[in-house]
Amino acid sequence: MFGFRKLDVYRCALDALPSLYAFADRADGDTRRQLRRAALSITLNIAEGSGRRDDDQRQFYRIARGSALECAAALDAIRVLGVASQEELTSTEELLDRVVAMLMRMTC
């Protein structure tokens, strides 16, 4: 019934969610809100897109990809502001990289 739960891209995005929220909780208020919204947007748009067809589906996947890129940029900000080290961020960034790569293929 919920076919999106079988998608590897959805599972990777879901796996990244707890660490993205944890990093957000360590950041200032604006960054916290923005990173949480972007992180949740990835999974929600993948799920909604899976129920659509053709261009409509691709548009939801594009939005999810944009949110994943936004999360990566927020993690860069968190790193340069000294909130987290690169070592702490690496596994989450690797998941985001996989999500972006899969969504690129899904939108072509």
ABEGO torsion letter per residue (X at the ends): XBAAAABAAAAAAAAAAAAAAAAAAABBAAAAAAAAAAAAAAAAAAAAAAABBEAAAAAAAAAAAAAAAAAAAAAAAAAAAGABBAAAAAAAAAAAAAAAAAAAAAAX
